[in-house]
Amino acid sequence: MSTTNTQRAAYAALTAAFLGWLFDGYEMGLFPLIGQPALQDLMPGTSAIVRAQTFSVFIALYLVGAATGGVLFGWLGDKIGRVKAIMLAIFSYAIFTGLCGFATHLWPFAILRFIASLGMGGEWSLGVALVNEAWGGRDRRWMAAFIGASSNIGFMITGIFSFKLNGSIDSISHGLLNLNFSQSTIDYLTHNRAWRLLAISGAIPALVNVFIFRFVKESHGWQEEKKSGRTALWETRDLAGVLIAAIAALVIIYVWSPFCGISKLGALIVSVVAGLISIWGYLLPLRNYLKRLNSGGHSVVDLDKKTLKNLFIGAGLASVVLLGTWGSVQQAARWSSGLIAEGSAIPIMEYTVMASSFGSIVFAFLTPLFADRLGRRITYALLSASSLCAALIFFKTNTSFQTSAEQYRFIVTAFLLGGTTASFYGFFPLYLPELFSTKLRATGQGFCYNFGRLVAAVGTLQLGNLTLLFSGYTHSSLQAFGNAYSVLSMVYLLGIILIWFAPETKGTELA
C-alpha cells in the first residue's frame, strides 16, 4: 500500500473512531438528562427517594451492560476485525437508545437501555485499538488527546441539544402538527422535558456506519493476525463464559437494589461469589485463546505473569476512575435540580452538563500531553488528587443557584468537576494500549476498562444506602445526596496508592 493510501486509511480510521466516540458520549449524556423525567413518567406515584434509588440501579445496569459489551465486542474485534465490530457496536447503542423513547413501562425501558449499553461499552476499546494500530507509534499522545476529547464533545452536544429542544417545544409541536402528527402523539413526545424526543435522537448515530462501511479499512495489524491464523483461535463457544458473567453481575445489581429484601450481609456474600464468577466468565475467552495459541506452535504469551498482572492493574485503575465518575459527575445534573425550586424554568441540568462537559473536553485533551512529559504514574496520581478535590468542592459549596455569585461559582465548579474526573479518558487511550500486544489489545483493554465498570456498578448502588444514612443527619435531601457523592469520591485516594504498583510505560513502543 502506498504512503498516500496508508495516510488516507489512517485518517479514515481516526474519523470513524472520532464519530463513534462522539456519539458514544452523546448516548451516555442522554441518561443524566432523561433519567429523572423518564422515571417520573414510568414510575408514577413513587417518592423522590425511590426514584433516586432506581436511578442508581439504571446506572449500575448501564455499567454492567457496558462491561459485558466491552468483553463481547472486544472478542468480536479480535475475531472478525475492528471495523466490523465497531459497526455492530454503533448500531447496537444507536438503535436501542432510540427505542427507549417508545417505552411505556419500566422494565422494557431497562432492557432496551441494557442492550444499548452493550454497544457503548464495546465501541470505546475497539476504537482505541483501531486508531493505535492504524497510526502505530506516530503522534500517540495527540491521538490519545483526540480520543479523550471526542466523547466529551458528544456529551456537551447532548446538553446543548436538550437546552435548545426545551426552549423550542412550541415550535417543534407546531412543526409536528404540520407533518400531520396527532395532538396526542405530539403531547406524548414532548411531555416532561421532551425526554422521549431526546431518547429517539439517540438513533441518529446509526448513520455513521454508512461512512465506516464506505471508507474505513481494517487495520494492518489485525490483518497480519488473520493471515497468521491466530484470529481463528477465538471460538464462539467461549462466549458462554461472558453470558454467565453478565448474569452473575446482574445478580449483584439485584441483591443491592431496593427491589430485593436480602440483608446487607447476604448481599455482600452473594456479591463476592457472583463477582468471582464474573471475573472467571469475562476472562474465559482470553484464557482459552491463549491456551490454543500456546499449544498450536504460535508465540507464547505469558498470561500468568506480565499479561495477567497488567489485566488486573488496568482493571483496578479503571475501577477507581469509573466509580469516581459515576459517583460524581454523572450524578451532578440530577443533583443540581435540587438547587432550584420545583417547577422552575431554569435549565440547570443542561447548564451542568454543558459546563462539566466543556471542562471534560479541555482536560481530556491536555492530559496525554502531561502524561507524556511527567510519566504515566505521576500523572494518574495527580489526576486522582485533583478529582477528589473538585468533587468535594462541587457538592459541598453549592447550596443555591439564586444570586449571580452563586451561579458563577456553580458553573466554575461544574467545569472543574467535569474536567478533572474526565481527564482520565485522555489518559487511558495512551496508557492501556501500552500494556498489551496487538493480538490481545482489544480484548485486554476491553476487560480492564469494562471490568472497572462492573466494580463501579456495585459502588454506585451504595449511593442509595449512603443517602439514607445521611438523611438521618441532615434536614435537606440535597445535602444528603451531596454527602453520599462526596463519600464515594474518596475512592480516588485508592487510585493515588494503586498507581505506584503499575508499570511505568513512558516511551514504550506498541508491540
N, C-alpha and C positions, 0 to 999 in steps of 0.2 A: 504494500500500500504506500502511495506517495506521501511526502510530507504534508502536502496541501490537504489530501484526503484524511490523513491522520488528525490534523488540526481541526478539520471540519467535523469529524466524528467526535472529537473531544468536546468541542463547543456544543454540539447537539446533545451529547450526554449530559453536560452541565446544565443546559437549558431545560431538558426534560426533568432532571433531578430537582432543579430550582422550582419548576412549576409543581412538581409532586410535593415537595416540602412546603411550598407556599400554601397550597390548598389543604395539605395536612394540617397546617397551622390554622387555616380558616375553619376547618371542621372542628378542631379542638377548641377554638374560640367560641364556637356556637353554643356549646352547652352551658358555660357560665352565664350566658345571656338568656337562653331559652329555658334553662332548667327550672328556675323558680316559677315563671308563668305557666310552663307546661305542667308542673306538678300541682299547681293550683287548679288547673282545669281537669287533670286526670285523677286528682285525689280531693274531690270536693268535700267540704265539711271537716277536714282534718286541721289540726293545730299547726302553728308555725314550727314548733319543735319537732313534730313528727315529719313534716316536710323537709326540715333541715337534716334529720337523720336519713331520710330516704334519698336526699341529695347526695349525702356521703356514700350511700350504698351504690348509687348510679356512678359516682366517680370510681369507686372500687371495681364496679363491673366493667367500666371502660378500661381500667388499668389491667385487669386480668385478661380481658379480650386482647388488649394491645400486647401483653406479654406472650400470650398464645400465638397471636398473629406474627410477632417478631420471630418466633421459632419456626412457625409453619411457613411463612413466606421466605425466611432465611434458607430453610431447606429447599424450597422451590427455586430460589435464586441460585443455589449451588447445583441443583439437579437439572433444571431446564433453561437456566440463563437468567441474568439480572434483568434484562429488558422485558421479557415475557412476564416474569414475576411482578415487576413494577406495574405493568399494565393491569394485571389481575388485582393487585393491591389497591390501586387508584379506583378501579371500577367498583370494588367492594365498599370502600369507605364513602364514595360519592353516592351511589345508588341507594344504599341502605340508610344513609343520613337523610337523603331526600324523602324516603318513605316514612321517616319518623314524623314528618309533618301531617301524615294522614292517620296517625294512631289515635284511637278513641279510648283506649284503656291502658292502664299502667304496664301490664306485663308484655303486650305486643310492643309497646314503646321500648321497654327494657331489652327485649330480644333483638329488635332492629338496631338499637344502639350498640349492643354487644357485637353483632355481626359487622357493623361499620368499624368498630374498634379493632377488629382483626386486621383490616386493611391499613388502618392508621398506624398500627404497631409495626407492620411489615415494611411499609414504604420507606421509613427512615433508614434502616440498616441497609436495605437494598440500594438506595440512592447513594449512600456513603461508599459502599463497595464499588458501585459502577463508576463514580466520579474519581475515586482514588486510583482505580485500575486504568481508567481512560487517560488520566493525567500523569500517572506514575509518580515520580518524585518531584515533579515540577510544581512550584508555587503552592505547596501543600498548605501553608499557613493561610494563604489567601483563599484557597478552596474551603478550608475549614471555616473561615470568617463568612464566606458566602453561604455555606450550609447553615451556620448558626443564625444568620440574619434572616434567611428566606422564610422559615416557618413563622417567625415573629412578625414579618411583614404581613403574612396571611392572617395572623391573629389580630393585627391592627386593622386590616381591611374589614374584618368581622365587626369590630366596634364602630367603624365609620359607616358601614352599610346599615347596621342596626340604627345608628343615630339618624341617618338620612331617611331610613324607612319609616321610623316612628314620627318623624317630622313631616311626612308626606302621606299619611294614612288617607286623608280625604281625597287627595289627587289620585292615589292608587285605587281607591274604591271607585272613583268616577271612571277611571280607565278600564277597570274590570267590568263595570256596568256597560260601558260602550262595546265591550267584547262579548256581550250577551251572557255574562255570568249572572246568576240569580242573586238577589239581595241576601238570601240566606247563606249562599256559598261565600259571598264576599264577607259577610259578618263572621262566618266560620273561620276564614283565612286571616282576617285582620284583628280578631278578638285578642285581648290581653297581650298588648305589645307586639302583635302580629308574629308571635313565635312560630306559628305554622309556616308562614311565608319564609321566615328565616331558615327553618329546617329544610324546606323544599329547595331553597337556593343552594343547599349543600350538594345537590345532584349535578350542578354545573361542571365541576372538575372532571367528570367523566369524559368531557370533550378533549381533555389533554391527551387521551390515548390516541386520538387521530394523529396528532403531531408525533408522538412516540413511534407509532406504527410506521409512519412515513419516513422519518428522518433518523431515528436513533439506531445505531448498530451495536451489536453485542461487544462487550469488552474483549480485547485481545487476550487478557489473562485468563478469562473463563473459557475462551475458545481453545486455548492451549490445554486447559484441564480436560475439555471434552475430547480432544484428539488423543490424549494420553489414556483415555478410557476411565479416568477416575470419577467422572460425574455419574457413571452408571452404578457406582458403588453406593449411591444414595437410594435406598429402596423404600417403596411406598409403605410396606408393612411396618416400618419403624414409626410411622405417624400414629400408630395406635398408642404409643407412649405419650405423644403430645395430647391426644384426646383424653387419656387417663389423667394427665397432669392438669388439663383445663378443668375437668370435673372435680378433681381434688381442690383446686383453687376456688372454684365456685362454692364448694362446701365450706371453705374458710369464710367466705363472704357471708354465707347464710348464718353460720353459728354466731357471728359477731353483729348481725343485723338486728334491728328492733323487731323483726318478724319471728325470731327464734327465742324461745324461753329458756334455753340452756344456761347453766350457771357460768360465771366467768372462768372458774377453774376448768369446767368441762370444755368450754370454748378454747381455752389455752391448750389443753391436751389434744383436742381434735386438730387444732391449728398446727401443732408440732408434727403430728403424724401425717396430716394432709400436706404439709409443707415439704416433708421429706419425700413423699410420693411425687409431688410436683417437680422437685429437683431431679428425681430419677427419670420421670417421664420427659421433661424438657431436654435432658441430656442424652436420652436413649438414641435418637438419630445420629448424634455426633459420635457417641461411643461405638455404635455398631459400624458406622462408616470407617472409623479408624481401625477397628478390628479387621475389616475386609481389606483396607488399604495396606495394613502391615502384613497380612497373611498372603497378599497377592503379588508380592515382589516389588511393590511401589516403595517410594521413600518413606521411611518410618517417621511418625510424628509422636513425640514423647508426651502423651496426654497425662501420664502420671506425675510429671514434674512441671516443666515450664508451661505447657498449654493449660493444664488443669489449674495451676496457680493463677495464671492470667485470667482464666474464666471467672474464678471466684473473686479475685481482686477487682476486676472490672465490674462484676455484678455488685460487689459491696459499695464501690464508689458511686455507681449509678443509683443504688438503693437510697443512699443518703440524699442525693440530688433530687430524685423524683419524689421522695417522701416530703422533702422540704418544699418543693414546688407545689405539689398537690395539697399540701397542708397550709399553704400561704397564698401565693399569687393566684392560684386557681379558685381560691375561696374569696378573694378580695372583692370581686364585683358583687357577689351576693351579699357579703358582709356590709359593703358600703351603702346598700339600700337602707340600712338601719340608721344612717346618719341624717336622713331627711324624713319629713312627715309622710305618713302613708297617704298615697294618692297624689303626691307632689309631682309636678310636671318636669322637675329637674331630672335629666337623663344621667344620673350619677353613675349607673352601672356602665354605660357607654364611655363616660369620662374615665372611669377606672381602667377599662380595657384599653382605651387609646393611649392613656398616659403610661401604663405599665408596659404595653407592647412597644411603644416608642423607645422606652428605656431598654427593652429587651433587644431591639434591633441594634442600637448603638453599642451596648456592652458585648453582645454576642459577636459582633463584627470585630471589636478591638481585642477580645480575649485571646484568640490564637496568636496575635502579634506579640502580646505579653508572654504567652507560654513559650514562644519560640526564642524569646530573649532571656526570660528568667528561669526557664526549665519547667517541666510538667508538674513536679511535686510542689514547688513553692507557689506556683500559680493556683493550683487547686486549693491549697491551704488558705491562701489569701481570699479566694472567691468564697470559700465556706465561711470565713470570719465576717466578711462584708455582707453576705446574705443573711446571716443571723442578726447582725446589727440593723439591717434595713427592715427585716420583718418585725423586730421589736419596736422600732421607731414608728412604723406604719400603723400597727394595731394598737399601740399604747398611747400615741399622741393625738390621733384623730378621733375627736369626740363629737364634732359637729361640722356642719357644712353651710353655715349661715353667713358669716362675715367674709369679706374678701380675703382677709389674712388666713382664715381657716381654709378657704377654698384653695388659696395658693399653696399652703403647707400640704394639703391633701394631694394636689397634683404633683408636687415635687417628690413627696414620699412615695407615691404610687410609681413614679418614674424610677426611683431608686430601687424599690421593691422588685419591679419587673426586670430592671436591668441586671441587678446582682444575681437574682435567682435564675435568670435565663442565660447568664453568661456561660454557664457550663455547656450549653448547647452549641457554643462555638469551640469549646474545649474538647468535647468528646469526639467530634469528627476528626480532630487532629490526633488524639491520643489512642483511642480504641483500635484504629487500623494498624497501629504500630505494635499491638500485642499479638497479632495473628498473621499467619502466612496466607497467600492467595487462596489455597484450597479450603481454608477454614474461615476466611474473613467474614463472609456474610452471615454464616451460622454462628460464629463466635461473637460477633458484635450483637447479633440479634439476641443471643442468650443473655449477654451481660446487660444490655440496655433494657431489655424487656423483662428479665427476671427481677431487675430493680423495680419495675412497675408492680410486680406481684407483691414485693415487700411493702411498697408504697400503698397498695390496696389495703393491706391489713392495718397499716398505721393510720390511714385515712379513716377507717371505720372506727378508730378510737376517738375521733373528734366528737361523736355523739356522746360517748361516755364522759369525756373531758368537759364538754359543755354542761351536761347535767351536774357534774361535780362542782363546777364553778358557779352554777346557777344558785346553789345554796349559800354562796358567799357574797353575791352581788345582787343589786336590785335591778340591774339592766341586762337584758338579753344580749345587747350589743357588747357589753363588757365581758359577759360570759363566753361568747363566741370568740372575741378578741383574745382573751386569756388562753382559750383552748388552742388557737392557732399559734400563739406565741410559744406555748409549751412544746408543741410539735416541732416548731422551728429549731429547738435545741438539738435536733439530730445533726445539725451542721457541726457541732462540737465533735461528734464521732468522725466526721469526714476529715477534720483537721488532724486527727490521730491516724486514721486508716491510711491516708495517702503516703505516709512515710514507710509503709510496708510494700508499696507498689514500686515497680521498676521505673527508673528514670530513663526515658527513651528519646530525649532531645538529641537531634542529629541522626536518628535511626532511619535507614532507608527501608522502604517496604519490600518484603521478601516475596 
